[in-house]
Amino acid sequence: MSEQSTRRLLGWIVGVLGALSAIKPMRESDLFWHLALGRAVLRAGRRVVPEPMSVAALGDTRAVPEWLWDLACYSLWNHGGALSLTLLLALLGGLITSLGWRVLRGHDPAVSLPPSALIFALALPALVGRVRERPEVLALALLLASLLLLRRWGASPEHSPRTGLALVAVGLLWAQVHGTAPLIAPMVLVSVAPSLFAHLRRRSLDRASLALLSGVTVACLTGAQGPGALLALRAHSRGDAVAHLADMHRPLWESFDPTAAVMGPAFAALLLLGLGGMLHAGRCWPRRLGWAALGCLLASTAVRGLAPGALLLLPLAASGSTALWTSLHARSGRRATFGLAALSFAVLARGAVWFESRQGPVGEIGVPALSQPMGAVPTLRSLPAGSAVFASMDASAALGFALDGRVRTLVDSRTPMHFDDLQFAMSRDLQRAVDPSAGFQRYGVRAAVVERDSALCAWLDGDARWRPVQLAGAWSVFVREGEASGGPRITALSPCGPRWVRAQCSLEASRELAAQLTRLPRDEALMVRASVALACGAPLDPAISPLLSAAAATRPLPSWLRPLRARVAVRQGRLDEALEDVTALCAEGRLDALAELAPALQGLGRTAALRAPLAAAAEVMDDATPAGVRADLASVLATLGDVEGARFHATRAAALGSERAAPVLRWVARRHPDARARADADAWARSLSER
């Protein structure tokens, strides 16, 4: 097979890989406000629309910067649901990887295949890691298309008008789908700057380059915000909001830690290969260096800038790596080829593992089960039109879209970008306030949808001004006392915390459960039924296990999932699966599920298996580790014959007053090889019994 055929085949392969990588669960809560805004644009017929779902205090109208993306997503969702939208993302994922491969291969005819493979492996997280149900994915495709068009523009001395018009068209489209559209102007400036300076030295004007620069500058400011897009870009790179969003704050050193991250180390490697190769070759590539500088500037503003910044590094990295490869191959021959192939494969495998763990499982379609409180929709729909509903940032968008303006939500994940720093700070404060009643009064909140395990849920449940009316999976719905709609107060079932029954599993609890289940979708009804069954010792529906497996597609795992999955696994006798979840929970300092697993393991003579969760709890909780946990860990270590470990934890448990440490201390007093340690253990054991 010729090299040209190999390149063409590889181009198809990377395109298919990019498309397949986009077939994954839809985890972005932003999707729902994009759908709501798309519906609003369709109804209004313009880019400035009546606010579709947020409370009136946050504004009556809304400019929609990504209106074209929102409109396309809503149209696809309305006609084909998640499948149609996934097909669009797969198309864009394949387009991005194909364009990335062409950028690698096209900016320097001397670029050879082995270094291209390494650069592509390094760039793959940037190419596919941001392919999500956000308009950013189309912006990345347009960025790569701009690089290819700029290469064609620079390669042609006569500057083809068709290429210039294509670049202006890219700027126009970019401005309608994402706020990063102004980026195309400095990209063009970097590309035409050498020609402009050359003409200035000759005291002439490069009219074609000036026309191109002017055209794309105007085009990228034709979005819904107009020139205000520049202010929006500035706002997204500073202020209070960006400090509280992992995706928007400036990259930290841990962003470049190769043991914990992928995007940052890949960015650094691309930059070093490009600069190192340029220095090794003793040449300067001004356009590629300018794009790389622009990429570094972009990456320095926010973590989310690492991906587009890495794409801007591709031309420099491709040429630099080829310069280094030429020298290396001349000295080492086939060994260099095999070594580079192995390195490329290792980088590719590392990226694949990272991608699957963060965004997989690849191949699943749709919104993960139980990831949104859709069971709350019927209850909220019964409220008077225009009622203000408080919910978390992730839940508000889905509720607002589903209710189509029937209620007004507070507050969704548009807040940091579309509203302001104060509104975002307010939403965080209301979630953690000791008493949020003033904020609820300010916004006229008549109902709240809150996570069961949140402090806010416990506050609402303990405040006589609110009544719990609906269990919606991992969420509960509260309405103001005196509100005619919403339903009766839940009294026997518990709306908050790990226990789903307030006192005992009474007939009243059974009646409330039956009433709740009639108002819930299948998945949430199954979760509520299983949770109450666990609390009451009733039989479990076998369908709960596959449902929880489907819910595990949410990344990161929701806080309620592991405890419930562990309890279900214990009840069903799948103790190894339960042990894995309980160990992970103990590593977070959450010990509830351990109390159910321990007796089951001990009953089967597998006490030693408790070492992993107990040790994980002691490590993470350190001095705050409960005495009982230390005593249990000491007992397990004694069973395993670890006399020093048993002594350490038993003594600390004794110091905290746990009498359960006494048997272990007496065992240490008999078995420890050091006489002083034996005496000390015996003294502690006697102290516990004589106090």
C-alpha positions in Angstrom: 0.0 0.0 0.0 1.4 3.4 -1.0 1.9 6.1 1.6 -0.9 8.2 0.1 -3.3 5.3 0.4 -2.1 4.7 4.0 -2.8 8.4 4.8 -6.2 8.2 3.2 -7.1 5.0 5.1 -5.9 6.6 8.4 -8.0 9.6 7.7 -11.1 7.4 7.4 -10.1 5.5 10.5 -9.7 8.6 12.7 -13.0 9.9 11.4 -14.8 6.7 12.4 -13.1 6.7 15.8 -14.2 10.3 16.4 -17.8 9.5 15.4 -17.9 6.4 17.7 -16.5 8.4 20.6 -19.4 10.8 20.4 -21.9 8.0 21.1 -22.1 8.2 24.8 -24.5 9.2 27.6 -25.8 12.8 27.6 -24.7 14.1 31.0 -24.8 17.9 30.4 -27.5 19.6 32.3 -26.8 22.6 29.9 -28.5 20.5 27.2 -31.9 21.3 28.6 -31.6 25.1 28.7 -30.1 25.0 25.2 -33.3 23.1 24.2 -35.5 25.6 26.0 -33.8 28.5 24.4 -34.0 26.8 21.0 -37.7 26.4 21.5 -38.0 30.1 22.5 -36.1 31.2 19.4 -38.4 29.1 17.2 -41.5 30.6 18.7 -40.3 34.2 18.8 -38.6 34.1 15.4 -35.7 36.2 16.6 -32.5 35.9 18.6 -33.7 38.0 21.6 -36.5 36.1 23.2 -38.7 36.3 26.3 -37.0 34.5 29.1 -38.4 30.9 28.8 -38.1 29.5 32.3 -36.1 31.5 34.9 -37.8 33.7 37.6 -38.7 37.2 36.5 -36.2 38.8 38.9 -33.4 37.5 36.6 -34.7 39.4 33.6 -37.7 39.3 31.2 -35.8 38.9 27.9 -32.7 37.0 26.9 -30.3 37.4 24.0 -29.4 33.9 22.8 -25.7 33.8 21.7 -25.8 30.2 20.5 -29.3 30.6 18.9 -28.5 28.5 15.8 -27.1 25.6 17.8 -30.0 25.8 20.2 -32.5 25.8 17.4 -30.9 22.9 15.6 -30.7 20.9 18.8 -34.4 21.6 19.7 -35.5 20.6 16.2 -33.6 17.3 16.3 -34.7 16.6 19.9 -38.3 17.4 19.0 -38.4 15.0 16.0 -36.0 12.2 17.1 -35.1 12.7 20.7 -31.8 11.7 22.1 -31.0 9.5 19.1 -31.2 12.4 16.6 -29.0 14.6 18.7 -26.5 11.8 19.2 -26.2 11.3 15.5 -25.4 15.0 15.1 -22.7 14.7 17.8 -21.3 11.6 16.1 -21.2 13.5 12.8 -19.4 16.4 14.5 -17.0 14.1 16.3 -16.0 12.4 13.1 -15.6 15.8 11.4 -13.4 17.1 14.2 -11.0 14.2 14.2 -10.8 14.2 10.4 -10.1 17.9 10.3 -7.5 17.5 13.1 -5.8 14.8 11.0 -5.8 17.0 7.9 -4.4 20.0 9.9 -1.6 17.7 11.1 -0.9 16.5 7.6 -1.6 19.6 5.6 0.4 22.5 7.1 3.8 21.0 6.2 4.4 18.7 3.2 7.5 17.3 5.0 5.4 16.0 7.9 6.0 12.2 8.0 3.6 9.5 9.3 5.4 8.3 12.6 5.5 11.8 14.3 2.0 12.5 12.9 0.7 9.4 14.8 2.3 10.7 18.1 0.9 14.2 17.7 -2.5 12.8 16.9 -2.4 10.6 19.9 -1.5 13.6 22.1 -4.2 15.7 20.5 -6.9 13.1 20.7 -8.2 14.2 24.2 -8.6 17.8 22.8 -10.3 16.5 19.6 -12.8 14.2 21.3 -12.8 15.2 25.0 -15.0 18.2 24.4 -17.5 16.6 22.0 -20.5 17.0 24.2 -24.0 18.3 23.8 -22.7 21.9 23.9 -22.2 24.4 21.0 -18.5 24.3 21.8 -18.2 21.1 19.7 -19.2 23.0 16.6 -16.8 25.8 17.5 -13.9 23.3 17.6 -14.8 22.1 14.2 -14.9 25.6 12.8 -11.6 26.4 14.5 -9.9 23.5 12.6 -11.7 24.4 9.4 -10.3 27.9 9.8 -6.7 26.6 10.2 -7.1 24.6 7.0 -8.5 27.5 5.0 -5.8 29.8 6.3 -3.2 27.3 5.1 -4.8 27.4 1.7 -4.9 31.2 1.8 -1.2 31.5 2.7 -0.2 28.9 0.2 -1.7 30.8 -2.7 0.2 34.0 -3.7 -2.8 35.4 -5.5 -5.0 34.8 -2.4 -8.1 33.1 -3.8 -11.3 35.1 -3.3 -13.2 31.8 -2.8 -11.0 31.0 0.2 -11.5 34.4 1.6 -15.2 34.2 1.3 -15.1 30.7 2.9 -13.3 32.2 5.9 -15.8 35.0 6.2 -18.6 32.4 6.0 -16.9 30.4 8.8 -16.8 33.6 10.9 -20.5 34.2 10.3 -21.5 30.7 11.2 -19.2 30.7 14.2 -20.8 33.9 15.6 -24.3 32.2 15.6 -23.3 29.1 17.5 -20.7 30.0 20.1 -19.2 33.0 22.0 -15.6 32.1 21.0 -16.2 33.4 17.4 -14.0 36.5 17.9 -11.1 34.1 18.1 -11.1 33.8 14.3 -10.0 37.5 13.9 -6.6 37.1 15.7 -6.1 33.7 13.9 -6.4 35.6 10.5 -4.2 38.4 11.8 -1.5 35.9 12.6 -1.8 34.4 9.2 -1.7 37.6 7.2 0.7 39.6 9.4 3.9 38.5 7.4 2.3 39.5 4.2 1.1 42.9 5.6 4.6 43.6 7.0 6.2 42.7 3.7 3.9 45.1 1.8 4.6 47.8 4.3 8.4 47.5 3.7 7.6 48.0 0.1 5.3 50.9 0.9 2.3 49.2 -0.5 -0.9 47.8 0.9 -1.9 44.1 0.9 -5.6 44.9 0.0 -6.6 41.2 -0.1 -5.3 40.5 3.4 -6.8 43.7 4.8 -10.1 42.8 3.2 -10.0 39.3 4.6 -9.2 40.6 8.1 -11.9 43.2 8.0 -14.4 40.7 6.7 -13.9 38.1 9.4 -13.8 40.8 12.1 -17.2 42.0 11.1 -18.5 38.5 10.6 -17.5 37.3 14.0 -19.4 40.2 15.6 -22.8 39.4 13.9 -24.0 37.2 16.7 -27.0 37.9 19.0 -24.8 39.9 21.3 -23.1 41.9 18.5 -19.9 43.6 19.7 -21.0 42.7 23.2 -19.6 39.3 22.5 -16.2 40.8 23.3 -17.4 41.8 26.7 -18.9 38.4 27.3 -15.6 36.8 26.5 -13.8 39.1 28.9 -16.4 38.3 31.6 -16.0 34.6 31.2 -12.3 34.8 31.9 -12.5 36.7 35.2 -14.8 37.6 38.1 -16.2 35.6 41.0 -18.2 33.0 38.9 -15.2 31.6 37.2 -13.5 30.9 40.5 -16.3 28.5 41.5 -16.4 26.5 38.2 -13.8 23.9 37.6 -14.2 24.3 33.8 -13.8 28.0 33.8 -11.1 28.9 36.3 -7.5 29.3 35.2 -5.5 26.0 34.9 -3.6 25.1 38.1 -0.5 23.0 38.4 -2.6 19.9 38.9 -4.2 20.5 35.5 -0.8 19.5 34.1 -0.2 16.5 36.4 0.2 13.5 34.1 -0.9 11.1 36.9 -4.3 12.9 37.3 -5.0 14.7 34.1 -4.7 14.2 30.4 -5.6 17.4 28.6 -3.0 19.6 30.4 0.0 17.2 29.9 -1.0 16.7 26.3 -1.0 20.5 25.8 2.4 20.8 27.4 3.8 17.9 25.3 2.5 19.4 22.0 4.0 22.8 22.9 7.4 21.3 23.9 7.6 19.2 20.7 6.8 22.2 18.6 9.3 24.6 20.2 11.9 21.9 20.6 11.7 20.9 16.9 11.8 24.5 15.8 14.9 25.2 17.8 16.5 21.9 16.6 15.9 22.8 13.0 17.3 26.4 13.5 14.3 27.9 11.8 11.3 30.1 12.7 7.8 29.4 11.4 6.0 32.7 12.2 2.5 31.7 11.4 2.6 28.4 13.3 4.4 30.1 16.2 1.8 32.9 16.2 -1.1 30.4 16.4 0.8 28.5 19.1 1.1 31.8 21.1 -2.6 32.4 20.6 -3.3 28.8 21.9 -1.2 29.4 25.0 -3.0 32.6 25.7 -6.4 30.9 25.3 -5.3 28.0 27.5 -4.1 30.4 30.2 -7.6 31.9 30.6 -9.6 28.8 31.6 -9.4 25.0 31.9 -11.9 24.8 29.1 -9.4 26.7 26.9 -6.9 23.8 26.9 -8.7 22.0 24.2 -9.0 24.8 21.6 -5.5 25.9 22.7 -4.1 22.4 21.9 -5.7 22.5 18.4 -4.0 25.8 17.7 -0.7 24.1 18.6 -1.1 21.4 16.0 0.6 23.0 13.0 3.7 23.9 15.1 3.8 20.5 16.9 3.5 18.7 13.5 6.5 20.5 12.0 8.5 20.5 15.2 8.1 16.8 15.8 9.0 16.0 12.2 12.2 18.0 12.5 13.1 16.0 15.7 12.0 12.7 14.0 14.2 13.3 11.0 17.3 13.6 13.1 16.3 10.7 15.4 15.5 8.3 12.5 18.8 9.1 10.8 20.6 7.9 13.9 18.5 5.0 15.1 16.5 3.8 12.1 14.0 1.0 12.8 14.5 1.2 16.6 13.3 4.8 16.5 10.3 3.7 14.4 9.3 1.0 16.9 10.0 3.2 19.9 7.8 6.0 18.5 5.1 3.5 17.6 5.1 2.1 21.2 5.0 5.6 22.7 2.1 6.6 20.4 0.2 3.5 21.4 0.8 4.1 25.1 -0.4 7.7 24.8 -3.4 6.6 22.8 -4.3 3.9 25.4 -3.9 6.4 28.3 -6.2 8.8 26.5 -8.8 6.0 25.8 -8.8 5.0 29.5 -9.2 8.6 30.6 -12.0 9.1 28.1 -13.9 6.0 29.1 -13.6 6.8 32.8 -14.7 10.4 32.4 -17.2 10.3 29.6 -18.0 6.6 28.9 -19.4 4.1 28.5 -19.1 4.6 24.8 -22.1 3.2 22.9 -24.8 4.2 25.3 -27.4 6.8 24.1 -29.6 9.2 26.0 -29.8 10.9 29.4 -28.6 8.5 32.2 -31.4 7.0 34.3 -32.3 8.8 37.5 -30.0 11.8 36.6 -32.9 14.3 36.6 -35.9 14.7 39.0 -38.5 14.2 36.3 -40.9 12.6 38.8 -41.3 16.2 40.2 -42.9 17.4 37.0 -46.5 16.4 37.6 -46.5 17.9 41.1 -44.9 21.2 39.9 -47.4 21.3 37.0 -50.2 21.4 39.5 -48.9 24.7 40.9 -50.4 28.0 39.8 -48.9 29.3 36.5 -45.8 31.4 37.1 -44.9 29.9 40.5 -41.3 30.2 41.4 -39.5 26.9 42.1 -36.1 26.5 43.7 -33.9 23.7 42.5 -30.2 23.0 42.0 -28.3 24.3 39.0 -28.3 20.8 37.4 -32.0 20.1 38.0 -33.5 23.5 37.2 -32.8 23.3 33.5 -34.5 19.9 33.0 -37.5 21.0 35.0 -37.8 24.3 33.2 -37.7 22.7 29.8 -40.1 19.9 30.7 -42.6 22.4 32.2 -42.3 24.8 29.3 -42.7 28.0 31.3 -45.5 26.7 33.5 -43.3 27.4 36.5 -40.3 29.7 36.8 -37.1 28.0 38.0 -34.3 29.3 40.2 -31.6 28.8 39.2 -30.0 26.9 36.3 -26.5 26.5 35.0 -26.8 29.5 32.7 -26.3 31.7 35.7 -22.5 32.1 35.6 -22.6 33.1 31.9 -26.0 34.6 31.1 -26.7 36.4 34.4 -24.0 37.7 36.7 -21.6 36.9 39.5 -24.1 38.0 42.2 -26.9 35.8 40.9 -24.5 32.8 40.8 -23.2 33.6 44.3 -26.8 33.9 45.5 -27.7 30.5 44.2 -24.7 28.9 46.0 -25.6 30.7 49.2 -29.2 29.6 49.1 -28.1 26.0 48.8 -25.9 26.1 51.9 -27.7 28.8 54.0 -28.5 27.9 57.6 -31.9 29.6 57.0 -32.7 30.4 53.4 -36.1 31.8 54.1 -35.2 35.4 53.3 -33.9 34.4 49.8 -37.0 32.3 49.2 -39.2 35.2 50.2 -37.2 37.6 47.9 -37.9 35.4 44.9 -41.4 34.3 45.9 -40.4 30.6 46.0 -43.5 28.4 46.3 -41.9 25.0 45.8 -38.5 23.5 46.1 -36.9 20.4 44.5 -33.9 19.4 46.5 -31.5 16.4 46.9 -32.4 14.1 49.7 -28.9 14.1 51.1 -28.6 17.9 51.2 -28.7 20.1 54.3 -31.3 22.2 52.6 -33.6 19.2 52.5 -33.2 18.7 56.2 -34.0 22.4 56.8 -37.1 22.3 54.7 -38.3 19.1 56.4 -37.8 20.7 59.8 -39.5 24.0 59.0 -43.3 24.1 59.7 -43.7 26.6 56.8 -42.9 23.8 54.3 -44.5 20.5 53.7 -43.0 17.5 51.8 -45.3 16.3 49.1 -43.3 14.1 46.6 -40.5 11.7 46.7 -38.8 12.0 43.2 -36.0 9.5 43.3 -32.9 11.1 44.7 -34.9 14.4 45.1 -37.8 15.5 47.2 -40.5 18.1 46.5 -41.6 20.6 49.1 -44.3 23.2 48.8 -45.3 26.1 51.1 -47.7 25.1 53.9 -51.1 26.5 53.0 -50.5 26.0 49.2 -53.7 24.3 47.9 -51.9 22.4 45.1 -49.0 20.0 45.3 -50.6 17.2 47.3 -50.9 16.2 51.0 -48.0 16.2 53.5 -45.9 13.1 53.6 -45.9 11.9 57.2 -44.8 8.3 57.4 -42.1 8.3 54.7 -39.0 10.4 55.1 -38.1 12.9 52.4 -34.5 13.4 53.5 -31.5 11.4 54.5 -30.6 7.7 54.0 -33.6 6.3 55.8 -36.8 6.4 53.8 -39.2 5.7 56.6 -39.6 8.1 59.5 -40.3 5.7 62.4 -41.5 2.3 61.5 -42.9 0.5 58.4 -46.6 1.0 59.2 -49.7 0.7 57.1 -49.7 4.4 56.7 -46.2 4.2 55.1 -47.5 1.6 52.7 -50.5 3.8 51.7 -48.2 6.8 51.2 -45.8 4.7 49.1 -48.6 3.5 46.9 -49.8 7.1 46.4 -46.3 8.3 45.6 -45.7 5.5 43.0 -48.7 6.5 41.0 -47.2 9.9 40.3 -43.7 8.8 39.3 -42.1 7.6 36.1 -41.1 4.0 36.0 -37.4 4.5 36.9 -38.0 6.8 39.8 -40.9 4.6 41.1 -38.6 1.6 41.0 -35.9 3.4 43.0 -38.4 4.7 45.6 -40.0 1.3 46.0 -36.6 -0.4 46.4 -35.4 2.2 48.9 -38.5 1.7 51.1 -38.2 -2.1 50.7 -34.6 -1.9 52.0 -35.7 0.1 55.0 -38.6 -2.2 55.8 -37.0 -5.6 55.0 -39.5 -6.2 52.1 -38.6 -8.2 48.9 -36.7 -6.2 46.2 -37.8 -5.9 42.6 -35.1 -7.6 40.5 -35.3 -4.8 38.0 -33.5 -2.4 40.5 -30.1 -3.8 39.8 -30.1 -3.1 36.0 -31.6 0.3 36.7 -28.8 1.2 39.1 -26.2 0.0 36.5 -27.8 2.3 33.9 -27.7 5.2 36.5 -24.0 4.6 36.9 -23.5 6.2 33.4 -23.6 9.5 35.2 -20.2 11.1 35.8 -19.2 11.8 38.5 -21.4 9.2 40.2 -24.2 10.9 42.1 -23.8 10.8 45.9 -26.8 8.6 46.5 -25.9 5.9 44.0 -23.1 3.9 45.8 -25.0 3.6 49.1 -28.1 2.3 47.4 -26.3 0.0 45.1 -24.3 -1.4 48.0 -27.4 -2.1 50.1 -29.1 -3.7 47.1 -26.0 -5.9 46.5 -25.9 -6.9 50.2 -29.6 -7.8 50.2 -29.1 -9.9 47.0 -26.0 -11.6 48.3 -23.6 -10.0 45.8 -21.1 -9.2 48.6 -18.0 -8.6 46.4 -19.8 -5.9 44.4 -21.1 -4.4 47.7 -17.5 -4.4 49.1 -16.3 -2.4 46.1 -18.9 0.3 46.7 -18.5 0.3 50.4 -14.8 0.7 50.2 -15.2 3.7 47.8 -17.7 5.2 50.3 -15.4 4.7 53.2 -12.6 6.4 51.3 -15.0 9.4 51.2 -15.6 9.1 55.0 -19.2 7.8 54.5 -19.7 4.8 56.8 -23.5 4.1 56.7 -23.4 1.2 54.2 -20.5 -0.5 56.2 -22.9 -1.3 59.0 -25.0 -3.5 56.7 -22.1 -5.1 54.9 -20.0 -6.1 57.9 -22.5 -8.6 59.5 -23.0 -10.2 56.1 -19.3 -10.8 55.6 -18.7 -11.9 59.1 -21.6 -14.4 58.8 -19.8 -16.0 55.9 -16.4 -16.1 57.7 -15.0 -13.3 55.5 -14.1 -10.9 58.2 -10.7 -10.2 56.6 -12.4 -8.6 53.6 -13.4 -5.7 55.9 -9.8 -4.6 56.0 -10.0 -2.5 52.8 -13.1 -0.4 53.7 -12.0 0.1 57.3 -8.4 1.1 56.3 -9.8 3.5 53.7 -12.0 5.1 56.3 -9.1 5.5 58.8 -6.8 6.9 56.2 -9.2 9.6 54.9 -10.7 10.5 58.3 -7.4 10.4 60.1 -7.8 11.8 63.7 -11.6 12.1 63.1 -11.9 8.3 62.7 -14.6 7.0 65.1 -13.3 4.8 67.9 -15.6 1.9 66.8 -14.0 2.0 63.3 -10.5 1.8 64.8 -11.5 -1.1 67.1 -13.1 -3.0 64.2 -10.0 -2.4 62.0 -7.7 -3.6 64.9 -9.8 -6.8 65.2 -9.6 -7.5 61.4 -5.8 -6.9 61.5 -5.5 -9.2 64.5 -7.3 -11.9 62.5 -4.8 -11.4 59.7 -1.9 -11.6 62.1 -0.8 -8.0 61.8 0.2 -7.5 65.4 1.7 -4.0 64.9 -1.2 -2.7 62.9 -3.6 -4.2 65.5 -1.7 -2.6 68.3 -1.7 0.9 66.6 -5.5 1.0 66.0 -6.6 -0.8 69.2 -4.5 1.6 71.3 -6.0 4.6 69.6 -9.5 3.1 70.0 -8.8 2.6 73.7 -7.7 6.2 74.1 -11.0 7.2 72.6 -12.8 5.0 75.2 -13.9 2.1 73.1 -14.2 -1.1 75.2 -14.3 -3.1 71.9 -10.5 -2.6 71.7 -9.9 -4.7 74.9 -9.9 -8.2 73.3 -7.4 -7.0 70.6 -5.2 -5.4 73.2 -5.1 -8.6 75.2 -4.2 -10.5 72.0 -1.4 -8.0 71.3 -0.2 -8.4 74.9 0.3 -12.1 74.2 1.7 -11.9 70.6 3.8 -8.8 70.2 7.5 -9.5 70.0 8.5 -6.4 72.0 8.2 -6.7 75.7 7.5 -3.0 76.2 4.7 -3.1 73.6 3.2 -6.1 75.3 3.2 -4.4 78.7 1.7 -1.2 77.2 -1.1 -3.2 75.5 -1.9 -5.1 78.7 -2.0 -1.8 80.7 -4.5 -0.3 78.2 -6.6 -3.4 78.3 -6.8 -3.3 82.1 -7.5 0.4 82.1 -10.6 -0.2 79.9 -11.9 -2.9 82.2 -11.1 -1.0 85.5 -12.4 2.5 84.6 
